[in-house]
Amino acid sequence: MIYLKTPDEIEKMRKAADLTSRALGEMAKWVAPGVTTHKLDSIAKEYILDNGGRPTCLGYEGFPGAVCMEVNEIVVHGFPSTRTLREGDIIGLDIVAELDGFNGDMCYTFAVGEIDPKVRQLLVDTKASLYKGIEACREGNRIGDIANAVQTYCEHRGYSVVREMCGHGIGRNMHEDPEVPNYGRRGTGPVIKNGMCLCIEPMINLGSRNIVIEADGWTCRTRDRKPSAHFEHTLAVVDGKAEILTTYDYVEQALGDRFI
């Protein structure tokens, strides 16, 4: 069931999304060769707790971290660990924070030092596809319009779209109806209405779209082990159009001219 939020609930969503955004910005300061993914996770967890929130992912169905760590071929749901980032890596940091009973969810894929130009372009184009999806999110359109906008943009540039993982509704729960795929036909799926709160999150591969779930039951990687990029925003449909509640402003402040 799709739950439409009231203006007061959207205001709480906005505050949760800001906390999520600021926590991601804190991690951005530390993304560099030699840093472990466990260190990044600890920074986010501490920041969220110190600011009155709760790291929603921590303990969710047994997930061991506050942040999903997506290094190179990891599409989603990678565990924090002692793995050390290396020059040329990419890492998606997918973070969810709850504040006052509501959640914000977002992801940004970072370049670790200098990266292959083709991989950098993958990041640029995946991020652009996120905003193409957001442009299609307006009252009266359908979820399939969002999905098709992402798919068309990425496939025309030679990338593949992960189909097993998707975006979702969000609110008091991290995952709510409706599902928001990154592929599909225009004019299909639920009608977009004022009060919907959604997470749009393209997961785009440089190689094949095929994925593998590792033995831990969580970590999702590309089958061909080629890089995957992931960007995500939380948004609300207000006055007929999408209002982005999360922001990359804090990431941009941390990265400066390294911001993609």
N, C-alpha and C positions, 0 to 999 in steps of 0.2 A: 504494500500500500504506500502510495506517495503522500508524504505529509507536507503540506504547505505551511511555511513559517509565517508568523505574525511579524509586524514591524519591530516589536520589542524583542522577539526571538532573533531576528536578523541582526539587531544591534548587539546582542550577546554573541552571535556568530562572528560579527566583525571584530569584537575584542579578542575572542579566541584565535581568530585568524591572524591578528596582529602579534599576539604572543608567539604563535607558530613561526611567523615571518622573522621576528627578532631572534628567535632561537636558531633559525637557519643562518641568519646573518652572523651570529656568534661562531657557529661552526665554520663559516666561510673564511674567517680570519686565520684558521688553522690548517686549511687544506694545502698541503705542500708535501714534497718528497720527504720520507722519513717519519711521517706521522702515522700512527696506527688507527684503524677504524674504531677500535675500542676507545681511544682517546677522544675522537670526535663524538662518539656516543655519550661519553661521560660529560662532555661539555654541554650537550643539548639537554641531557637529563637534569643536570644541576641547574641550568638556566631556567628551565620550565618550573621546576620545584621551587626555586628561589623567588619566582614571580607569581606564586599562588596557583599554578596550574598542575596538571597531571600529564605525564607522557603516556598517551593512550596506547601506543603499541606495546609498551613494556608489560609482559605477562599475558597479552592478548592471545588466547588459545595456545599459550605456552611460548610465545615469541620471547626470546631472551634479551632483547635490547629496546632502547627508546627510539631508535632510528633504523630504517632499512638501509643497508649499505650495498650499493650497486656498482661494483668495480668492473670496468671493461665489459666482459660478456655477460655479467649478471644483469638480468632484466629487472627483477624486483625481488624483494624479501630476503636479501642477503643478511647474514648475521654479523654483528660487530665481533671483532676478533683481534688477535695480535698481528694480523696482516698489516704490513707496512706499505704505504703508498710509495710508488716509484715514479721518477720522471717519465712522462709519456702516458701515464695512466689517465683514465677518466673515472669519476665517481659520482653517481647519483645519490643524493641524500634525501630520502623520503621520510618526512616527519609529520607527526600528528600530535597536537596538544589540545587538552580539554581545559576549559576555564568556565567556571560558573555553570557547569552542566552541558556546555556545547563545545563542539570540536572545530578545529581548523586543520587542514591537510594540504601539504604542498611538497613539491620536489623540484630540485635544480641539479643538473648534471654539470660538474666542474671539470675543467682541464687541470691536471696536475703537472705544472711546469709546461714545457713545450710539447705539443702533441702533433701527431700526423695531420697534415692539412685536410685529408679526406674525413678524418674523424672529427676534426673541428667543424667542418661543414655539416656533418651529421648533427652535431649539437645545435648549430645555428638554425638548421632547417627544422629540427624537431621542436625547438622553442617556437619558431614561427608558426608551425602547424597548430600548436596550442592556441595561439591567438586567432588562427583561422576558425578553429572550433568554437572559441568564445564568441566570435562575430556572428556565428550561426545560431547562437543561443539567445533567442528572443521570443517573446510571447507569441503564440500561434504557430510557431515552427514546431518540428518534432525532433525527438532525440536522434533519429536517423539523419537529420540535416547536419547535426554536429559531427556525427560519425563519418558521414560522407565527406565533409569539408576536410577533416584530418586525413582521411585515406587518400583522397584525390591529390591533395597537396604533396603528400609524401611519396606516393607511388609514381607520380609524374616526375619526381626527381630521382627515381631509381632505387628507393628504399623499400623495405618490407615492413608491414604493420603486424605487430603481435595481436593475435585474435583471442587467445585464451584468457587474457587479463584485460581489465577495462576500468573506466571511471565509474562513478557511483553518486547516489545521493548522500547527503551528510547533514547532521544536526546533533541531536542528543547522542546519537550513535555514530561511530566512525563510518560505518557502511549502512546506507539506507537505500530504499528504492528511489529512483529507477537505476538500473545499470546503464552506463554510458560507454558503449563500445567506441573503438577508434576506426571502425570500418562499418559500412552499411549503405543502404539506399536512402536517398532523400524521400521525405514524405512518409516515412515509416516510424513506428515506435510511439511512445507516449507523447501527447501534446505538451509543449512547454507552457507553463503558467506562472503568473506572478506568485511569489512566495516560495518557488522551488529553490533549493540550495543544492548545488551540484559540484562535484569534482571532475574536471576534465583533465585527462592525463595521458597524452600520447606516449606510447612505448614503441620506439622505432629502431629497426635493426639495419646495420650496414649490409649484412648478408641475407640469408634466408630468414623467413618468419618463424621457422620451426624452433620449438623450445624443449627443454628438458627440466624436470624437477629433480633436484639432487636427493640423495638418500636421507637427508635431514627432514624431508617433507615440506620444506619451505623454499629453499634457494632455487630460483628460476633463472636459467641461463639459456643463451642461444645454443642450439645444437651444434652449429658450425664454429662456435667460439669466436665469432666476429663481434665487434663492439655493438652495444645497444645504448640508446639515449632515452631519457625519461624526464619530462617536465610536467608540472602539475600546479594548478591553482584551484582554490575554493572560490565559488562565486554564488551570488544570489540574484534571482530575477526580480528586479524592482522597476516599477513603472514601464514594464514592457521590454526591458533590455537587461543584459547581464552586467552586474556590478561585481568587479573582482575584489574579493575581500582580503585575500593574501596579497603580498607584494614582494617583488625582488629588490626593492629599494635598499634594504639593509645588506643584501648580498652585493649589490653594486657599490655601496659605500665601502665594504670590506675589500673588494677586488680592484676597484679603480679601473685602470685601462685593461685589466685582465677579464673584465666582465664580458660575457658573451651575449 
